[in-house]
Amino acid sequence: MTSQPQHPHLPLPDYFSKFASIYARQTGHSTLNILAEVISQNVQTSAHPIGPDSVVHDTAAGPGIGAAALVAKLPKEQLPKEVLVSDNVPMMVSGARDSLVASPLPHVECKELDSQDLSSVPDNYFTHSIDNFSIFTFVRPADAVRETYRTLRPGGLAIVTCWRRFAPMFIVHAAQKKIRPDLPLMPTPSPEFYEEGVLERVVEENGFTKDNVTLVERELVVSDDENIGGLTTLMSGPMMAKAREGYTEEEESRWVDSVKQSVKEEVEQNGGIKFQAYILLATK
Ligand SMILES: C[S@@+](CC[C@H](N)C(=O)[O-])C[C@H]1O[C@@H](n2cnc3c(N)ncnc32)[C@H](O)[C@@H]1O
């Protein structure tokens, strides 16, 4: 496992719209940087590298994080001939569109689509499907895997990632305990996906064969001030409002300092904000 600061070759801020750059900053570029390393170290070294004949789906893409990672990591002549970037949230799709309009990708389309129902996409269409840190946000993750499988060509490669340790949740819980230890901790979506074996099981039960599935783990320690600042903004703001449910005004006013203190403790303990991820590669 390696600890990696933000990659210097990422196309920021040129390929990011304002919205997309806020998203990337507030995730500490964690989803982008982990995927960028996966592309260069796991996908391009596999039997199914991405190249100029590839047709790639970046599903539940947020503001086009998968496409941005491709641009960051692949030389221009290796970029896929076609990329579909999709998400079911219109603002994510428009953020992706604004970001990628100036990218060197030969052909990129950004569309509002439900990853769990890709009926407008034919069978056996993509050579690669990227599902980056989204599976735990799906209401029906099994359907999303089935759709990934159906839309992949035989021999095509799916890249499905999910968190093993989503650091902001640990930090938010620590901040909650400092103010109102008596209240319930903020819930995390689909926590079963943090457990070992669950991602493989869901993938293997919904189309992919066990022998064609590989799992690796990756660690990212975010230690630079800019990305720590972005993550601190995320944890201090409305995305974590649930953590402050039942707070008085006075308790609310202590939240930002409590988050900052909890970030400091995380950094002291781990040398930065420590993310761990499961990376699953599955061939159809
Ligand atoms: C944690 S974000 C990950 C985004 C991006 N893939 C990344 O690497 O940062 C989860 C994304 O999944 C999207 N999403 C959730 N459910 C979805 C669904 N059923 N269909 C398509 N997108 C969905 C959300 O809108 C959000 O953009």
The ligand as an SDF file (V2000), in Angstrom:
LIG
                    3D

 27 29  0  0  0  0  0  0  0  0999 V2000
  -19.8120    9.4490   -4.1540 C   0  0  0  0  0  0  0  0  0  0  0  0
  -20.2720   10.0830   -5.6980 S   0  0  0  0  0  0  0  0  0  0  0  0
  -18.9950    9.4120   -6.7520 C   0  0  0  0  0  0  0  0  0  0  0  0
  -18.8760   10.2100   -8.0080 C   0  0  0  0  0  0  0  0  0  0  0  0
  -17.7050    9.8680   -8.9240 C   0  0  0  0  0  0  0  0  0  0  0  0
  -17.8620    8.5690   -9.5450 N   0  0  0  0  0  0  0  0  0  0  0  0
  -16.3740    9.9600   -8.2280 C   0  0  0  0  0  0  0  0  0  0  0  0
  -15.5260    9.1130   -8.5330 O   0  0  0  0  0  0  0  0  0  0  0  0
  -16.1400   10.8720   -7.4580 O   0  0  0  0  0  0  0  0  0  0  0  0
  -21.6860    9.1130   -6.1080 C   0  0  0  0  0  0  0  0  0  0  0  0
  -22.3760    9.5460   -7.3890 C   0  0  0  0  0  0  0  0  0  0  0  0
  -23.3610    8.5640   -7.7320 O   0  0  0  0  0  0  0  0  0  0  0  0
  -24.4640    9.2300   -8.2960 C   0  0  0  0  0  0  0  0  0  0  0  0
  -25.6220    8.3150   -8.2430 N   0  0  0  0  0  0  0  0  0  0  0  0
  -26.2530    7.8300   -7.1430 C   0  0  0  0  0  0  0  0  0  0  0  0
  -27.2360    7.0000   -7.4990 N   0  0  0  0  0  0  0  0  0  0  0  0
  -27.2330    6.9480   -8.8570 C   0  0  0  0  0  0  0  0  0  0  0  0
  -28.0080    6.2470   -9.8200 C   0  0  0  0  0  0  0  0  0  0  0  0
  -28.9980    5.4220   -9.4610 N   0  0  0  0  0  0  0  0  0  0  0  0
  -27.7170    6.4190  -11.1230 N   0  0  0  0  0  0  0  0  0  0  0  0
  -26.7240    7.2420  -11.5190 C   0  0  0  0  0  0  0  0  0  0  0  0
  -25.9580    7.9370  -10.6400 N   0  0  0  0  0  0  0  0  0  0  0  0
  -26.2050    7.7910   -9.3390 C   0  0  0  0  0  0  0  0  0  0  0  0
  -24.5710   10.4930   -7.4640 C   0  0  0  0  0  0  0  0  0  0  0  0
  -25.3390   11.4920   -8.0940 O   0  0  0  0  0  0  0  0  0  0  0  0
  -23.1150   10.8810   -7.2980 C   0  0  0  0  0  0  0  0  0  0  0  0
  -22.6920   11.7140   -8.3350 O   0  0  0  0  0  0  0  0  0  0  0  0
  1  2  1  0
  2  3  1  0
  2 10  1  0
  3  4  1  0
  4  5  1  0
  5  6  1  0
  5  7  1  0
  7  8  2  0
  7  9  1  0
 10 11  1  0
 11 12  1  0
 11 26  1  0
 12 13  1  0
 13 14  1  0
 13 24  1  0
 14 15  1  0
 14 23  1  0
 15 16  2  0
 16 17  1  0
 17 18  1  0
 17 23  2  0
 18 19  1  0
 18 20  2  0
 20 21  1  0
 21 22  2  0
 22 23  1  0
 24 25  1  0
 24 26  1  0
 26 27  1  0
M  CHG  2   2   1   9  -1
M  END
$$$$
